[in-house]
Amino acid sequence: MQVAFIGLGDIGLPMALSLRDAGFRVSGADLDDRPVQRLREAGGEGVAQPRDLASCEVVCVAVPDDDAVESVLFGSGLIDELESGTHVLLHSTLLPPTVIRLAEEASARGVSLHDAPVSGGAARARKGELTIMLGGDAGPSGRTVLEALGSVVAAGPVGAGAALKLANQLSMLAALQALYEGLALAEEFGVDRSVALSTLEGATGDSWVARNWGFFDKLALDYDRSGTPVEYRPWSKDLWDIVATGRQSKLSLPLAALLSQILATSVEERAHRDSTEVAA
């Protein structure tokens, strides 16, 4: 099966390489030619423009935000070049209303568009071990591609996958800020950080964030190296998406609003402080 992959960034390139390893014929496009070249070196095909991918049966999209998704699909003219019955899978973290609107516009052109955001990080993406939150029915071909990338959760109708991803992000990022504050409290009274973290693993304060302490430090530094702006990092962009979705849906999300104001500074300052301490 020929699969298109638009957006070969921090998560997109590992996903595309994983599909190539699984035996799919993968063609990719990105504004940066370096990841396109890496895909070519792995046996994939690189193209100059998204619309050059119109012959592919499944189109995967992993670009930074809602505007970028709309640009690569509709602004580039790709959506009008796709054959009827093509499946478009959106792996970006997006606003649910955006997904629903784009799916309706794609359907009018005979194209099936679905939200399929992912969780797990680049390392799990490279091994095909992501958690994928699917909105709607991606059909046999779309499902085959998704199952090669990881475990697929049927979230509900189109838009439900995007909503579930935002719920995951809010839960995770709230736990991160709580852990920062909890560790600061414990350390103030002489508790070693390693003791606090190991205790949490066997107590009611356990969380993925605690069991993977240091993950966000590394991720922030990886984003620095790849040149990803802070505003596109999950502790910034995803929280603003959550707040925006709440406003559009008239939901009260006060914790999300607070986190959107404070968490990015917490993550960035801690990542750079901890890396300096390690280097010293």
Contacts in CASP RR format, 6 or more apart in sequence:
PFRMAT RR
TARGET T0000
AUTHOR 0000-0000-0000
METHOD contacts of the structure
MODEL  1
MQVAFIGLGDIGLPMALSLRDAGFRVSGADLDDRPVQRLREAGGEGVAQP
RDLASCEVVCVAVPDDDAVESVLFGSGLIDELESGTHVLLHSTLLPPTVI
RLAEEASARGVSLHDAPVSGGAARARKGELTIMLGGDAGPSGRTVLEALG
SVVAAGPVGAGAALKLANQLSMLAALQALYEGLALAEEFGVDRSVALSTL
EGATGDSWVARNWGFFDKLALDYDRSGTPVEYRPWSKDLWDIVATGRQSK
LSLPLAALLSQILATSVEERAHRDSTEVAA
1 24 0 8 1.000
1 25 0 8 1.000
1 57 0 8 1.000
1 58 0 8 1.000
1 141 0 8 1.000
1 144 0 8 1.000
1 145 0 8 1.000
2 24 0 8 1.000
2 25 0 8 1.000
2 27 0 8 1.000
2 55 0 8 1.000
2 56 0 8 1.000
2 57 0 8 1.000
2 58 0 8 1.000
3 19 0 8 1.000
3 24 0 8 1.000
3 25 0 8 1.000
3 26 0 8 1.000
3 27 0 8 1.000
3 56 0 8 1.000
3 57 0 8 1.000
3 58 0 8 1.000
3 59 0 8 1.000
3 60 0 8 1.000
3 145 0 8 1.000
4 26 0 8 1.000
4 27 0 8 1.000
4 28 0 8 1.000
4 29 0 8 1.000
4 50 0 8 1.000
4 53 0 8 1.000
4 56 0 8 1.000
4 58 0 8 1.000
4 59 0 8 1.000
4 60 0 8 1.000
5 12 0 8 1.000
5 15 0 8 1.000
5 16 0 8 1.000
5 19 0 8 1.000
5 26 0 8 1.000
5 27 0 8 1.000
5 28 0 8 1.000
5 29 0 8 1.000
5 39 0 8 1.000
5 60 0 8 1.000
5 62 0 8 1.000
6 28 0 8 1.000
6 29 0 8 1.000
6 30 0 8 1.000
6 50 0 8 1.000
6 53 0 8 1.000
6 59 0 8 1.000
6 60 0 8 1.000
6 61 0 8 1.000
6 62 0 8 1.000
6 63 0 8 1.000
6 72 0 8 1.000
7 13 0 8 1.000
7 28 0 8 1.000
7 29 0 8 1.000
7 30 0 8 1.000
7 35 0 8 1.000
7 61 0 8 1.000
7 62 0 8 1.000
7 63 0 8 1.000
7 72 0 8 1.000
8 16 0 8 1.000
8 28 0 8 1.000
8 29 0 8 1.000
8 30 0 8 1.000
8 32 0 8 1.000
8 35 0 8 1.000
8 36 0 8 1.000
8 38 0 8 1.000
8 39 0 8 1.000
8 62 0 8 1.000
9 30 0 8 1.000
9 32 0 8 1.000
9 35 0 8 1.000
9 62 0 8 1.000
9 226 0 8 1.000
10 122 0 8 1.000
10 222 0 8 1.000
10 223 0 8 1.000
10 226 0 8 1.000
10 228 0 8 1.000
11 62 0 8 1.000
11 91 0 8 1.000
11 118 0 8 1.000
11 121 0 8 1.000
11 122 0 8 1.000
11 125 0 8 1.000
12 62 0 8 1.000
12 91 0 8 1.000
12 125 0 8 1.000
13 35 0 8 1.000
13 38 0 8 1.000
13 39 0 8 1.000
14 122 0 8 1.000
14 123 0 8 1.000
14 125 0 8 1.000
14 126 0 8 1.000
15 60 0 8 1.000
15 62 0 8 1.000
15 91 0 8 1.000
15 118 0 8 1.000
15 125 0 8 1.000
15 128 0 8 1.000
15 130 0 8 1.000
15 149 0 8 1.000
16 26 0 8 1.000
16 28 0 8 1.000
16 39 0 8 1.000
16 60 0 8 1.000
17 38 0 8 1.000
17 39 0 8 1.000
17 42 0 8 1.000
17 126 0 8 1.000
18 125 0 8 1.000
18 126 0 8 1.000
18 127 0 8 1.000
18 128 0 8 1.000
18 148 0 8 1.000
18 149 0 8 1.000
19 26 0 8 1.000
19 60 0 8 1.000
19 145 0 8 1.000
19 148 0 8 1.000
19 149 0 8 1.000
20 26 0 8 1.000
20 39 0 8 1.000
20 42 0 8 1.000
20 43 0 8 1.000
20 44 0 8 1.000
22 128 0 8 1.000
22 148 0 8 1.000
24 145 0 8 1.000
24 148 0 8 1.000
25 44 0 8 1.000
25 45 0 8 1.000
26 39 0 8 1.000
26 44 0 8 1.000
26 45 0 8 1.000
27 44 0 8 1.000
27 45 0 8 1.000
27 46 0 8 1.000
27 47 0 8 1.000
27 52 0 8 1.000
27 53 0 8 1.000
27 56 0 8 1.000
28 36 0 8 1.000
28 39 0 8 1.000
28 44 0 8 1.000
28 45 0 8 1.000
28 46 0 8 1.000
28 47 0 8 1.000
28 53 0 8 1.000
29 36 0 8 1.000
29 46 0 8 1.000
29 47 0 8 1.000
29 48 0 8 1.000
29 49 0 8 1.000
29 50 0 8 1.000
29 52 0 8 1.000
29 53 0 8 1.000
29 72 0 8 1.000
30 36 0 8 1.000
36 46 0 8 1.000
39 45 0 8 1.000
39 46 0 8 1.000
40 46 0 8 1.000
47 53 0 8 1.000
49 76 0 8 1.000
50 72 0 8 1.000
50 73 0 8 1.000
50 76 0 8 1.000
50 77 0 8 1.000
50 78 0 8 1.000
51 76 0 8 1.000
51 77 0 8 1.000
51 78 0 8 1.000
51 81 0 8 1.000
53 59 0 8 1.000
53 78 0 8 1.000
54 78 0 8 1.000
54 81 0 8 1.000
54 82 0 8 1.000
54 83 0 8 1.000
55 83 0 8 1.000
56 86 0 8 1.000
57 86 0 8 1.000
57 87 0 8 1.000
57 141 0 8 1.000
58 86 0 8 1.000
58 87 0 8 1.000
58 88 0 8 1.000
58 89 0 8 1.000
58 141 0 8 1.000
58 142 0 8 1.000
58 145 0 8 1.000
59 78 0 8 1.000
59 82 0 8 1.000
59 86 0 8 1.000
59 87 0 8 1.000
59 88 0 8 1.000
59 89 0 8 1.000
60 89 0 8 1.000
60 91 0 8 1.000
60 145 0 8 1.000
61 69 0 8 1.000
61 72 0 8 1.000
61 73 0 8 1.000
61 88 0 8 1.000
61 89 0 8 1.000
61 90 0 8 1.000
61 91 0 8 1.000
61 92 0 8 1.000
62 91 0 8 1.000
62 92 0 8 1.000
63 69 0 8 1.000
63 72 0 8 1.000
63 92 0 8 1.000
64 92 0 8 1.000
64 232 0 8 1.000
64 237 0 8 1.000
65 92 0 8 1.000
65 94 0 8 1.000
65 232 0 8 1.000
65 237 0 8 1.000
66 92 0 8 1.000
66 94 0 8 1.000
66 95 0 8 1.000
66 98 0 8 1.000
68 92 0 8 1.000
69 90 0 8 1.000
69 92 0 8 1.000
69 94 0 8 1.000
69 98 0 8 1.000
69 102 0 8 1.000
70 98 0 8 1.000
70 102 0 8 1.000
72 78 0 8 1.000
73 79 0 8 1.000
73 88 0 8 1.000
73 102 0 8 1.000
73 106 0 8 1.000
73 113 0 8 1.000
74 102 0 8 1.000
74 105 0 8 1.000
79 88 0 8 1.000
79 105 0 8 1.000
79 106 0 8 1.000
79 109 0 8 1.000
79 111 0 8 1.000
80 109 0 8 1.000
82 88 0 8 1.000
82 109 0 8 1.000
82 111 0 8 1.000
84 109 0 8 1.000
84 110 0 8 1.000
84 111 0 8 1.000
85 110 0 8 1.000
85 111 0 8 1.000
85 112 0 8 1.000
86 110 0 8 1.000
86 111 0 8 1.000
86 112 0 8 1.000
87 111 0 8 1.000
87 112 0 8 1.000
87 113 0 8 1.000
87 114 0 8 1.000
87 138 0 8 1.000
87 139 0 8 1.000
87 141 0 8 1.000
87 142 0 8 1.000
87 145 0 8 1.000
88 106 0 8 1.000
88 111 0 8 1.000
88 112 0 8 1.000
88 113 0 8 1.000
88 114 0 8 1.000
89 114 0 8 1.000
89 116 0 8 1.000
89 138 0 8 1.000
89 142 0 8 1.000
89 145 0 8 1.000
89 146 0 8 1.000
90 99 0 8 1.000
90 102 0 8 1.000
90 113 0 8 1.000
90 114 0 8 1.000
90 115 0 8 1.000
90 116 0 8 1.000
90 117 0 8 1.000
90 162 0 8 1.000
91 116 0 8 1.000
91 117 0 8 1.000
91 118 0 8 1.000
91 132 0 8 1.000
92 117 0 8 1.000
93 117 0 8 1.000
93 162 0 8 1.000
93 165 0 8 1.000
93 166 0 8 1.000
93 169 0 8 1.000
93 234 0 8 1.000
93 237 0 8 1.000
93 238 0 8 1.000
93 241 0 8 1.000
94 115 0 8 1.000
94 117 0 8 1.000
94 162 0 8 1.000
94 241 0 8 1.000
95 162 0 8 1.000
95 241 0 8 1.000
95 244 0 8 1.000
95 245 0 8 1.000
95 248 0 8 1.000
96 115 0 8 1.000
96 159 0 8 1.000
96 160 0 8 1.000
96 161 0 8 1.000
96 162 0 8 1.000
96 163 0 8 1.000
96 166 0 8 1.000
96 245 0 8 1.000
97 245 0 8 1.000
97 248 0 8 1.000
98 162 0 8 1.000
99 113 0 8 1.000
99 115 0 8 1.000
99 158 0 8 1.000
99 159 0 8 1.000
99 161 0 8 1.000
99 162 0 8 1.000
100 158 0 8 1.000
100 159 0 8 1.000
102 113 0 8 1.000
103 113 0 8 1.000
103 114 0 8 1.000
103 158 0 8 1.000
103 159 0 8 1.000
106 112 0 8 1.000
106 113 0 8 1.000
107 113 0 8 1.000
112 138 0 8 1.000
112 139 0 8 1.000
113 158 0 8 1.000
114 134 0 8 1.000
114 135 0 8 1.000
114 136 0 8 1.000
114 137 0 8 1.000
114 138 0 8 1.000
114 158 0 8 1.000
115 133 0 8 1.000
115 134 0 8 1.000
115 135 0 8 1.000
115 136 0 8 1.000
115 158 0 8 1.000
115 159 0 8 1.000
115 160 0 8 1.000
115 161 0 8 1.000
115 162 0 8 1.000
115 165 0 8 1.000
116 132 0 8 1.000
116 133 0 8 1.000
116 134 0 8 1.000
116 135 0 8 1.000
116 138 0 8 1.000
116 146 0 8 1.000
116 161 0 8 1.000
117 132 0 8 1.000
117 133 0 8 1.000
117 161 0 8 1.000
117 162 0 8 1.000
117 164 0 8 1.000
117 165 0 8 1.000
118 125 0 8 1.000
118 130 0 8 1.000
118 131 0 8 1.000
118 132 0 8 1.000
118 133 0 8 1.000
118 149 0 8 1.000
118 165 0 8 1.000
119 130 0 8 1.000
119 131 0 8 1.000
119 133 0 8 1.000
119 165 0 8 1.000
119 168 0 8 1.000
120 129 0 8 1.000
120 130 0 8 1.000
120 131 0 8 1.000
121 130 0 8 1.000
122 222 0 8 1.000
124 130 0 8 1.000
125 149 0 8 1.000
128 148 0 8 1.000
128 149 0 8 1.000
128 150 0 8 1.000
129 150 0 8 1.000
129 151 0 8 1.000
130 149 0 8 1.000
130 150 0 8 1.000
130 151 0 8 1.000
131 150 0 8 1.000
131 151 0 8 1.000
131 153 0 8 1.000
132 146 0 8 1.000
132 149 0 8 1.000
132 150 0 8 1.000
132 151 0 8 1.000
132 152 0 8 1.000
132 153 0 8 1.000
133 153 0 8 1.000
133 155 0 8 1.000
133 160 0 8 1.000
133 161 0 8 1.000
133 162 0 8 1.000
133 164 0 8 1.000
133 165 0 8 1.000
133 168 0 8 1.000
134 146 0 8 1.000
134 152 0 8 1.000
134 153 0 8 1.000
134 154 0 8 1.000
134 155 0 8 1.000
134 156 0 8 1.000
134 161 0 8 1.000
135 154 0 8 1.000
135 155 0 8 1.000
135 156 0 8 1.000
135 157 0 8 1.000
135 158 0 8 1.000
135 159 0 8 1.000
135 160 0 8 1.000
135 161 0 8 1.000
135 162 0 8 1.000
136 154 0 8 1.000
136 155 0 8 1.000
136 156 0 8 1.000
136 157 0 8 1.000
136 158 0 8 1.000
136 159 0 8 1.000
136 160 0 8 1.000
138 145 0 8 1.000
138 146 0 8 1.000
143 152 0 8 1.000
146 152 0 8 1.000
153 164 0 8 1.000
155 161 0 8 1.000
155 163 0 8 1.000
155 164 0 8 1.000
163 245 0 8 1.000
166 238 0 8 1.000
166 241 0 8 1.000
166 242 0 8 1.000
166 245 0 8 1.000
169 234 0 8 1.000
169 238 0 8 1.000
169 239 0 8 1.000
169 242 0 8 1.000
170 239 0 8 1.000
170 242 0 8 1.000
170 253 0 8 1.000
170 255 0 8 1.000
170 256 0 8 1.000
170 259 0 8 1.000
172 208 0 8 1.000
172 209 0 8 1.000
173 234 0 8 1.000
173 235 0 8 1.000
173 238 0 8 1.000
173 239 0 8 1.000
173 259 0 8 1.000
173 263 0 8 1.000
174 255 0 8 1.000
174 259 0 8 1.000
175 207 0 8 1.000
175 208 0 8 1.000
175 209 0 8 1.000
175 210 0 8 1.000
176 209 0 8 1.000
176 216 0 8 1.000
176 235 0 8 1.000
176 263 0 8 1.000
176 266 0 8 1.000
176 267 0 8 1.000
177 259 0 8 1.000
177 262 0 8 1.000
177 263 0 8 1.000
177 266 0 8 1.000
179 207 0 8 1.000
179 209 0 8 1.000
179 210 0 8 1.000
179 213 0 8 1.000
180 266 0 8 1.000
180 270 0 8 1.000
182 196 0 8 1.000
183 193 0 8 1.000
183 196 0 8 1.000
183 197 0 8 1.000
186 193 0 8 1.000
186 196 0 8 1.000
187 193 0 8 1.000
187 196 0 8 1.000
197 210 0 8 1.000
197 213 0 8 1.000
200 206 0 8 1.000
200 207 0 8 1.000
200 210 0 8 1.000
201 210 0 8 1.000
201 211 0 8 1.000
209 215 0 8 1.000
209 216 0 8 1.000
214 274 0 8 1.000
216 235 0 8 1.000
216 267 0 8 1.000
216 270 0 8 1.000
216 271 0 8 1.000
217 270 0 8 1.000
217 271 0 8 1.000
217 274 0 8 1.000
217 275 0 8 1.000
218 271 0 8 1.000
219 233 0 8 1.000
220 233 0 8 1.000
220 267 0 8 1.000
220 268 0 8 1.000
220 271 0 8 1.000
220 272 0 8 1.000
221 271 0 8 1.000
221 272 0 8 1.000
221 275 0 8 1.000
223 230 0 8 1.000
223 233 0 8 1.000
230 236 0 8 1.000
230 264 0 8 1.000
230 268 0 8 1.000
231 237 0 8 1.000
233 264 0 8 1.000
233 267 0 8 1.000
235 263 0 8 1.000
235 264 0 8 1.000
235 266 0 8 1.000
235 267 0 8 1.000
236 260 0 8 1.000
236 264 0 8 1.000
239 256 0 8 1.000
239 259 0 8 1.000
239 260 0 8 1.000
239 263 0 8 1.000
239 264 0 8 1.000
240 260 0 8 1.000
242 253 0 8 1.000
242 256 0 8 1.000
242 260 0 8 1.000
243 253 0 8 1.000
243 256 0 8 1.000
243 257 0 8 1.000
243 260 0 8 1.000
245 251 0 8 1.000
246 253 0 8 1.000
246 256 0 8 1.000
END
